[in-house]
Amino acid sequence: MQQIHRLSRREIKTILHHTGNVCILLAAAMLIPILVTFIYNEPKYIASFLYSAIISAVIGFLLVKLFRVEMKMTLKSAMIFSTIIWLVACALGSLPYYLSGELSYLNSYFEAMSGFTTTGFSMYSNVDAVSYTMNFWRAFTQWIGGLGIIFLLLALLRSTGVDVMRLYMAEGREERLVPSIKHSTRIIVYMYSLFTLIAIALFFIAGMPLFDSVFHAFTTLSTGGFGMHNSSLLFYNSVWIEIVAMIIMMIGATNYALHYTILRGNWREYFKDIETKVAFTLIIISTALVTFMLYNNQVYGNDLLLNLRFSLFQMVSAITTTGLQTAFYPDILSKWIGLGTFLMTIIMIIGAGSLSTGGGIKWLRVGILLKGISWQVKSFILPGKAVMAKKLHHVTELKITDDVIRLTGAFLSTYLVVYIVSVIIVLIYYPDISRVIFEVASALSNVGLSSGIMTPDSPALVKIVFIIDFWMGRLEIWPVLLLIVIAINNVIRRR
């Protein structure tokens, strides 16, 4: 039992070696924005990215050379690695913001964590004034984060077998497209790249400039939600752009195993899947209720379609955990407050699909919980000896055991505890509970929809709470809790 709460020296060396590989990958990624500096004549950013890339590369090569892989990863060490690497990646990814002099280091780290975790809150007070180079880096971090830092490492990793399997599972992924996990990761990378090209083309056809199309393809497919303008997607005021964005958001939030099944010609699976049923049921019900509320209060006049347009976009943005906005603070408080913000809070917490780029509790877990309630009610009615088949359709027929239901309930309970603790801390600084529960739900589910609480001038502790929420939400809590348990155990043992 003691081994569960400790890491051996061999495990630590293996973790540090793989950390070095990620640092080298990030160094290569930091060189790409330098091309943007030449295209848009912004030479002042060359040094920021070049120095950041050098620092990352040096750290990476030192870790790779000094620490050799001495053992196959256990699930425990893989989970610790996945937890730490997000902190390391964000520490390095924040360097371009900091070295450029545009943000303080805490704000730079916040921006990087918001980017890599595909959350979408920003520390830039005036996004309209952000340069092309920095906007590209913001969008690119979200594109990388949409797949996952470890996921990109897996696609390039030479190791096979146990290491690959453990790393794949460490970020909360259990489903695979084909029996080989390494092959599954590469298929997903290919699909993700294909969807990115399609998204760029669709945004461009809908009327966006080319750079804007690339930026929003990166941030929408990754369900990240960074915007190029203070008014987010409303800046373009285009129904066609909003329709394209909703399509891409749904693609990003949908399970990639389901995408693979559809691309192989079995499109009927999309409508049979439990996640699809959960997602569209929530979208239809929430959109109908909010549209009625907005229309009844004439928030957008007497035009029913206009009220539907704003309602539908925000509900899709919330449930896919993207965070693009067409309704803003203070309007979202004065006109949406009550039913609108309540429903958005609920569906942000529910979140997107499993094995997708989105966050939240996930549609699959909600489907399992709802089915579990149904099965429990039926068990009271059925005869004592009756056997009930506990199955649901998710790409294939899944047998749901009592252990699966208990684990799902445990995750939901833990998620809500983290959420409540975060709300309590933020309430110390902001007494408006309706805004706080909305904003914290947005942070923990990696959404980025804002009611105006989180700004560059927010207290440092509130920023740190949000950073932790981004981190825990992206890793689906368990790996972070394991790291905390090991850290506490080591402190106690040393005393």
Wavefront OBJ file of the C-alpha trace (Angstrom):
o trace
v 0.000 0.000 0.000
v 2.922 2.295 0.788
v 4.162 2.007 -2.818
v 0.940 3.601 -4.064
v 1.794 6.786 -2.178
v 5.434 6.954 -3.286
v 7.456 7.235 -6.468
v 10.667 5.231 -6.820
v 13.866 6.800 -8.157
v 13.477 4.795 -11.358
v 9.958 6.138 -11.847
v 11.140 9.710 -11.263
v 13.966 9.313 -13.817
v 11.535 7.947 -16.401
v 9.132 10.847 -15.783
v 11.941 13.425 -16.108
v 13.166 11.808 -19.345
v 9.727 12.057 -20.953
v 9.380 15.605 -19.611
v 12.498 16.446 -21.583
v 10.900 15.082 -24.760
v 7.899 17.371 -24.258
v 10.171 20.384 -23.668
v 11.896 19.697 -26.992
v 8.538 19.438 -28.767
v 7.493 22.789 -27.278
v 10.774 24.350 -28.375
v 10.023 23.308 -31.947
v 6.475 24.685 -31.638
v 7.830 28.067 -30.461
v 9.800 28.503 -33.677
v 6.647 28.476 -35.822
v 5.359 31.941 -34.703
v 8.674 33.408 -35.910
v 7.423 32.782 -39.458
v 4.377 34.922 -38.611
v 6.671 37.780 -37.527
v 8.126 37.870 -41.048
v 4.773 37.580 -42.812
v 3.197 40.445 -40.842
v 6.377 42.493 -40.283
v 6.507 42.184 -36.478
v 10.269 41.662 -35.890
v 10.146 42.737 -32.238
v 8.687 39.314 -31.313
v 11.498 37.268 -32.877
v 13.701 37.478 -29.790
v 10.857 36.526 -27.417
v 10.091 33.298 -29.259
v 13.697 32.493 -30.118
v 14.861 32.825 -26.495
v 11.815 30.851 -25.295
v 12.604 28.072 -27.777
v 16.261 27.979 -26.704
v 15.355 27.793 -23.004
v 12.867 24.995 -23.664
v 15.298 23.077 -25.880
v 18.177 23.330 -23.391
v 15.982 22.127 -20.509
v 14.638 19.350 -22.706
v 18.012 18.060 -23.899
v 19.425 18.162 -20.362
v 16.519 16.121 -18.999
v 16.722 13.591 -21.845
v 20.503 13.146 -21.483
v 20.705 13.169 -17.691
v 17.771 10.868 -17.011
v 17.424 7.609 -18.900
v 14.276 5.512 -19.128
v 14.904 2.778 -16.568
v 11.500 1.107 -16.446
v 8.140 0.884 -18.127
v 5.644 3.377 -16.808
v 3.034 2.237 -14.328
v -0.392 3.850 -14.470
v 0.559 5.760 -11.318
v 3.752 7.232 -12.801
v 1.963 7.995 -16.083
v -0.736 9.915 -14.186
v 1.907 11.856 -12.248
v 3.726 12.620 -15.496
v 0.510 13.834 -17.148
v -0.165 16.060 -14.132
v 3.286 17.620 -13.948
v 3.816 18.055 -17.682
v 0.902 20.485 -17.990
v 2.503 22.685 -15.315
v 5.890 22.499 -17.044
v 4.439 23.135 -20.522
v 2.561 26.201 -19.289
v 5.660 27.511 -17.502
v 7.545 27.339 -20.797
v 4.583 28.380 -22.954
v 4.211 31.544 -20.880
v 7.733 32.745 -21.735
v 6.856 34.455 -25.064
v 4.184 36.553 -23.330
v 6.539 37.461 -20.494
v 9.718 38.074 -22.520
v 7.793 40.319 -24.926
v 6.946 42.544 -21.948
v 3.212 42.432 -22.669
v 2.135 40.509 -19.542
v 3.427 39.951 -16.022
v 4.629 36.409 -15.321
v 1.484 35.423 -13.374
v -0.701 36.765 -16.179
v 1.557 35.051 -18.740
v 1.201 31.740 -16.920
v -2.567 32.268 -16.713
v -2.714 32.934 -20.464
v -0.633 29.854 -21.245
v -2.664 27.592 -18.943
v -5.901 28.974 -20.387
v -4.527 28.260 -23.845
v -3.119 24.763 -23.405
v -6.156 23.611 -21.383
v -8.432 25.076 -24.113
v -10.271 27.267 -21.603
v -10.310 30.698 -23.220
v -10.080 33.290 -20.431
v -7.523 35.944 -21.371
v -5.264 38.312 -19.487
v -5.085 40.759 -22.372
v -7.213 43.768 -21.433
v -7.657 44.758 -25.083
v -7.657 41.730 -27.367
v -8.261 43.957 -30.412
v -4.759 45.386 -29.950
v -2.930 42.029 -29.748
v -0.409 41.469 -32.537
v -0.703 38.819 -35.249
v 2.264 36.927 -33.812
v 0.889 36.760 -30.288
v -2.577 35.892 -31.558
v -1.101 33.035 -33.542
v 0.682 31.717 -30.426
v -2.525 32.029 -28.383
v -4.470 30.069 -31.000
v -1.678 27.551 -31.554
v -1.472 26.698 -27.831
v -5.181 25.922 -27.923
v -4.790 23.791 -31.046
v -2.006 21.822 -29.324
v -4.038 21.583 -26.115
v -7.082 20.328 -27.983
v -5.249 17.124 -28.815
v -3.327 17.125 -25.557
v 0.368 17.600 -24.908
v 0.881 13.936 -24.067
v -1.218 12.907 -27.052
v 1.175 14.692 -29.423
v 4.084 13.021 -27.637
v 2.449 9.622 -28.155
v 2.075 10.235 -31.875
v 5.847 10.775 -32.123
v 7.075 8.472 -29.349
v 9.217 5.507 -30.358
v 8.196 3.482 -27.324
v 5.536 0.854 -27.710
v 3.539 -1.379 -25.419
v 3.091 -0.483 -21.771
v 4.454 3.094 -21.874
v 2.101 4.068 -24.690
v -0.901 2.399 -23.065
v -0.288 3.996 -19.660
v 0.312 7.459 -21.104
v -2.833 7.164 -23.219
v -4.928 6.308 -20.154
v -3.286 8.921 -17.908
v -5.187 11.839 -19.460
v -8.537 10.143 -18.908
v -8.721 8.321 -22.246
v -9.845 4.718 -22.262
v -11.456 4.342 -25.686
v -9.397 3.444 -28.719
v -10.258 3.552 -32.426
v -8.320 0.398 -33.299
v -6.677 -2.251 -31.067
v -3.270 -0.514 -31.293
v -3.172 2.620 -29.128
v -0.276 4.079 -31.107
v -2.233 3.577 -34.320
v -5.315 5.115 -32.656
v -3.396 8.249 -31.676
v -2.120 8.728 -35.218
v -5.583 8.280 -36.724
v -6.905 10.964 -34.353
v -4.049 13.306 -35.288
v -4.869 12.785 -38.982
v -8.578 13.457 -38.385
v -7.800 16.507 -36.241
v -5.563 17.916 -38.994
v -8.216 17.216 -41.646
v -10.928 18.924 -39.571
v -8.595 21.898 -39.056
v -8.170 22.371 -42.814
v -11.920 22.043 -43.345
v -12.568 24.607 -40.597
v -10.134 27.105 -42.145
v -11.826 26.708 -45.538
v -15.348 27.072 -44.109
v -14.520 30.205 -42.110
v -12.838 31.748 -45.153
v -15.817 30.941 -47.400
v -18.155 32.393 -44.752
v -16.367 35.735 -45.016
v -13.442 35.777 -42.571
v -9.989 37.045 -43.621
v -7.432 34.248 -44.000
v -5.543 34.883 -40.741
v -8.815 35.133 -38.809
v -9.926 31.862 -40.411
v -6.766 30.078 -39.268
v -7.033 31.577 -35.788
v -10.667 30.602 -35.290
v -10.183 27.171 -36.847
v -7.530 26.513 -34.184
v -9.572 27.903 -31.281
v -12.969 26.535 -32.336
v -12.030 22.961 -33.258
v -10.036 22.695 -30.023
v -13.105 24.034 -28.166
v -10.730 26.651 -26.761
v -12.572 29.893 -27.426
v -9.815 32.496 -27.558
v -10.998 35.439 -29.636
v -9.208 38.034 -31.749
v -11.618 40.775 -30.738
v -13.120 42.086 -27.526
v -16.557 41.240 -28.912
v -15.449 37.697 -29.823
v -17.428 36.306 -32.779
v -20.022 39.087 -32.622
v -17.352 41.332 -34.185
v -18.185 39.794 -37.572
v -21.971 39.960 -37.007
v -22.458 37.184 -39.550
v -25.034 34.398 -39.328
v -22.936 32.278 -41.703
v -19.798 32.594 -39.573
v -21.800 31.669 -36.475
v -23.267 28.619 -38.244
v -19.783 27.491 -39.292
v -18.534 28.043 -35.733
v -21.359 25.932 -34.279
v -20.624 23.098 -36.715
v -16.908 23.151 -35.879
v -17.614 23.394 -32.145
v -19.806 20.286 -32.331
v -17.137 18.440 -34.325
v -14.536 19.307 -31.684
v -16.819 18.274 -28.813
v -17.794 14.935 -30.378
v -16.042 11.686 -29.501
v -13.290 10.953 -32.045
v -14.100 7.249 -31.976
v -17.547 8.233 -33.228
v -15.978 10.452 -35.913
v -13.881 7.493 -37.042
v -16.954 5.266 -37.259
v -18.801 7.899 -39.324
v -15.852 8.462 -41.676
v -15.780 4.732 -42.318
v -19.338 5.012 -43.649
v -21.437 4.020 -40.650
v -23.124 7.419 -40.170
v -26.186 5.913 -38.445
v -24.021 5.362 -35.360
v -24.065 9.114 -34.751
v -27.791 9.132 -34.028
v -27.729 5.897 -32.012
v -24.935 6.982 -29.650
v -25.830 7.866 -26.040
v -23.593 10.956 -26.138
v -25.347 12.355 -29.195
v -28.727 11.822 -27.539
v -27.606 13.561 -24.350
v -26.024 16.487 -26.218
v -28.876 17.256 -28.581
v -31.526 16.799 -25.898
v -29.760 19.366 -23.730
v -29.202 21.774 -26.630
v -32.836 21.630 -27.781
v -34.345 22.015 -24.305
v -31.981 24.779 -23.128
v -32.210 26.706 -26.410
v -36.020 26.553 -26.408
v -36.233 27.780 -22.802
v -33.719 30.597 -23.236
v -35.231 31.688 -26.559
v -38.628 31.935 -24.875
v -37.111 33.946 -22.009
v -35.261 36.331 -24.345
v -38.253 36.768 -26.638
v -40.666 37.253 -23.748
v -38.437 39.981 -22.320
v -37.746 41.428 -25.796
v -34.014 41.256 -25.152
v -33.359 41.302 -28.898
v -36.646 42.876 -29.922
v -39.718 41.161 -31.356
v -37.737 39.108 -33.863
v -38.097 35.474 -32.733
v -35.360 34.268 -35.092
v -32.905 36.864 -33.764
v -33.556 35.748 -30.183
v -33.156 32.121 -31.328
v -29.864 32.999 -33.042
v -28.300 34.397 -29.857
v -29.723 31.648 -27.658
v -28.663 28.734 -29.867
v -25.124 30.024 -30.340
v -24.495 30.499 -26.619
v -25.972 27.116 -25.705
v -23.808 25.325 -28.274
v -20.752 27.295 -27.155
v -21.439 26.372 -23.516
v -22.146 22.659 -23.969
v -19.143 22.154 -26.249
v -17.038 24.047 -23.649
v -15.746 26.379 -26.369
v -16.551 29.754 -24.865
v -17.017 31.901 -27.972
v -19.508 34.674 -27.194
v -22.101 36.763 -28.945
v -23.658 37.853 -25.611
v -21.375 39.743 -23.228
v -20.970 41.343 -19.827
v -22.840 43.497 -18.796
v -25.657 42.404 -21.162
v -25.346 38.798 -20.072
v -26.072 39.930 -16.496
v -28.765 42.497 -17.130
v -30.624 40.572 -19.861
v -29.702 36.895 -19.456
v -29.535 36.766 -15.663
v -31.718 34.106 -14.112
v -32.787 31.333 -16.452
v -30.197 32.088 -19.140
v -27.109 32.096 -16.926
v -28.480 29.207 -14.812
v -28.916 26.927 -17.836
v -25.524 27.907 -19.235
v -23.926 27.086 -15.875
v -25.559 23.638 -15.826
v -24.588 22.687 -19.356
v -21.046 24.070 -18.920
v -20.631 21.706 -15.965
v -22.003 18.818 -18.050
v -19.555 19.669 -20.806
v -18.645 17.853 -24.005
v -18.119 14.300 -25.273
v -15.542 11.799 -24.046
v -12.400 11.412 -26.187
v -13.041 14.895 -27.554
v -11.299 18.256 -27.195
v -13.907 19.475 -24.688
v -14.054 19.537 -20.890
v -16.685 19.158 -18.189
v -18.201 16.032 -16.658
v -18.803 14.655 -20.172
v -21.931 13.500 -21.982
v -21.101 9.819 -21.479
v -20.988 10.125 -17.688
v -24.288 12.005 -17.689
v -25.807 9.270 -19.860
v -24.522 6.588 -17.471
v -25.902 8.435 -14.430
v -29.320 8.942 -16.041
v -29.458 5.318 -17.098
v -28.327 4.300 -13.616
v -31.218 6.196 -12.058
v -33.621 4.543 -14.502
v -32.234 1.086 -13.753
v -32.460 1.698 -10.009
v -36.115 2.766 -10.245
v -36.940 -0.282 -12.381
v -35.242 -2.569 -9.840
v -37.849 -1.530 -7.267
v -40.654 -2.616 -9.597
v -39.229 -5.814 -11.088
v -39.484 -9.165 -9.242
v -36.553 -9.964 -6.961
v -35.103 -12.671 -9.216
v -35.415 -10.642 -12.415
v -32.141 -9.878 -14.237
v -31.873 -6.480 -15.890
v -29.497 -5.932 -18.815
v -27.512 -2.782 -18.062
v -26.308 -1.661 -21.472
v -26.094 1.535 -23.470
v -24.917 2.282 -27.002
v -21.694 4.230 -27.275
v -19.967 3.434 -30.589
v -20.620 -0.198 -29.631
v -22.890 -1.837 -27.075
v -21.384 -1.182 -23.643
v -22.149 -3.298 -20.605
v -22.419 -1.004 -17.593
v -21.455 -2.634 -14.301
v -22.251 -1.384 -10.815
v -18.557 -0.461 -10.455
v -18.784 1.822 -13.504
v -21.824 3.566 -12.039
v -20.079 3.966 -8.669
v -16.938 5.402 -10.290
v -19.055 7.797 -12.332
v -20.845 8.936 -9.191
v -17.504 9.320 -7.381
v -16.154 11.510 -10.196
v -19.256 13.707 -10.143
v -19.045 14.080 -6.349
v -15.355 14.979 -6.470
v -15.951 17.428 -9.304
v -18.671 19.193 -7.309
v -16.469 19.358 -4.190
v -13.692 21.068 -6.181
v -16.289 23.393 -7.719
v -17.792 24.352 -4.343
v -14.383 24.987 -2.757
v -13.415 27.217 -5.705
v -16.689 29.143 -5.460
v -16.155 29.736 -1.725
v -12.649 31.142 -2.268
v -13.708 33.433 -5.122
v -16.707 34.673 -3.085
v -14.240 36.157 -0.591
v -13.304 38.709 -3.251
v -16.500 38.864 -5.324
v -19.776 38.722 -3.307
v -22.052 38.390 -6.362
v -22.840 34.678 -6.091
v -24.677 34.388 -9.436
v -21.618 35.684 -11.311
v -19.191 33.599 -9.265
v -20.969 30.259 -9.768
v -21.156 31.029 -13.499
v -17.500 32.033 -13.820
v -16.105 29.155 -11.733
v -18.188 26.617 -13.687
v -16.718 28.124 -16.846
v -13.174 27.787 -15.456
v -13.415 24.238 -14.104
v -15.082 22.932 -17.279
v -12.496 24.687 -19.502
v -15.121 26.846 -21.198
v -14.056 30.491 -20.947
v -17.491 32.138 -21.043
v -17.201 35.209 -18.837
v -19.549 37.335 -16.759
v -16.814 39.942 -16.310
v -15.223 38.738 -13.062
v -11.869 37.537 -14.390
v -9.804 40.491 -15.633
v -6.083 41.345 -15.637
v -6.746 43.333 -12.432
v -8.323 40.422 -10.528
v -6.652 39.462 -7.208
v -3.682 37.110 -7.550
v -5.353 34.416 -5.414
v -8.409 34.374 -7.689
v -6.137 33.963 -10.727
v -4.323 31.087 -9.000
v -7.653 29.394 -8.145
v -8.697 29.681 -11.785
v -5.334 28.328 -12.981
v -5.770 25.305 -10.703
v -9.341 24.851 -11.960
v -8.152 24.948 -15.589
v -5.507 22.348 -14.747
v -7.758 20.018 -12.758
v -10.605 20.310 -15.258
v -8.364 19.429 -18.200
v -6.937 16.383 -16.412
v -10.341 15.282 -15.081
v -9.238 15.670 -11.448
v -7.950 12.143 -10.577
v -4.276 12.617 -11.637
v -4.077 15.900 -9.699
v -5.515 14.275 -6.555
v -2.970 11.444 -6.875
v -0.130 13.984 -7.049
v -1.481 15.774 -3.960
v -1.734 12.486 -2.021
v 1.856 11.541 -2.914
v 3.134 15.016 -1.990
v 1.356 14.988 1.381
v 2.581 11.454 2.096
v 6.191 12.465 1.371
v 5.935 15.475 3.695
v 4.530 13.311 6.497
v 7.196 10.629 5.931
v 10.044 13.178 6.172
v 8.708 14.483 9.478
l 1 2 3 4 5 6 7 8 9 10 11 12 13 14 15 16 17 18 19 20 21 22 23 24 25 26 27 28 29 30 31 32 33 34 35 36 37 38 39 40 41 42 43 44 45 46 47 48 49 50 51 52 53 54 55 56 57 58 59 60 61 62 63 64 65 66 67 68 69 70 71 72 73 74 75 76 77 78 79 80 81 82 83 84 85 86 87 88 89 90 91 92 93 94 95 96 97 98 99 100 101 102 103 104 105 106 107 108 109 110 111 112 113 114 115 116 117 118 119 120 121 122 123 124 125 126 127 128 129 130 131 132 133 134 135 136 137 138 139 140 141 142 143 144 145 146 147 148 149 150 151 152 153 154 155 156 157 158 159 160 161 162 163 164 165 166 167 168 169 170 171 172 173 174 175 176 177 178 179 180 181 182 183 184 185 186 187 188 189 190 191 192 193 194 195 196 197 198 199 200 201 202 203 204 205 206 207 208 209 210 211 212 213 214 215 216 217 218 219 220 221 222 223 224 225 226 227 228 229 230 231 232 233 234 235 236 237 238 239 240 241 242 243 244 245 246 247 248 249 250 251 252 253 254 255 256 257 258 259 260 261 262 263 264 265 266 267 268 269 270 271 272 273 274 275 276 277 278 279 280 281 282 283 284 285 286 287 288 289 290 291 292 293 294 295 296 297 298 299 300 301 302 303 304 305 306 307 308 309 310 311 312 313 314 315 316 317 318 319 320 321 322 323 324 325 326 327 328 329 330 331 332 333 334 335 336 337 338 339 340 341 342 343 344 345 346 347 348 349 350 351 352 353 354 355 356 357 358 359 360 361 362 363 364 365 366 367 368 369 370 371 372 373 374 375 376 377 378 379 380 381 382 383 384 385 386 387 388 389 390 391 392 393 394 395 396 397 398 399 400 401 402 403 404 405 406 407 408 409 410 411 412 413 414 415 416 417 418 419 420 421 422 423 424 425 426 427 428 429 430 431 432 433 434 435 436 437 438 439 440 441 442 443 444 445 446 447 448 449 450 451 452 453 454 455 456 457 458 459 460 461 462 463 464 465 466 467 468 469 470 471 472 473 474 475 476 477 478 479 480 481 482 483 484 485 486 487 488 489 490 491 492 493 494 495
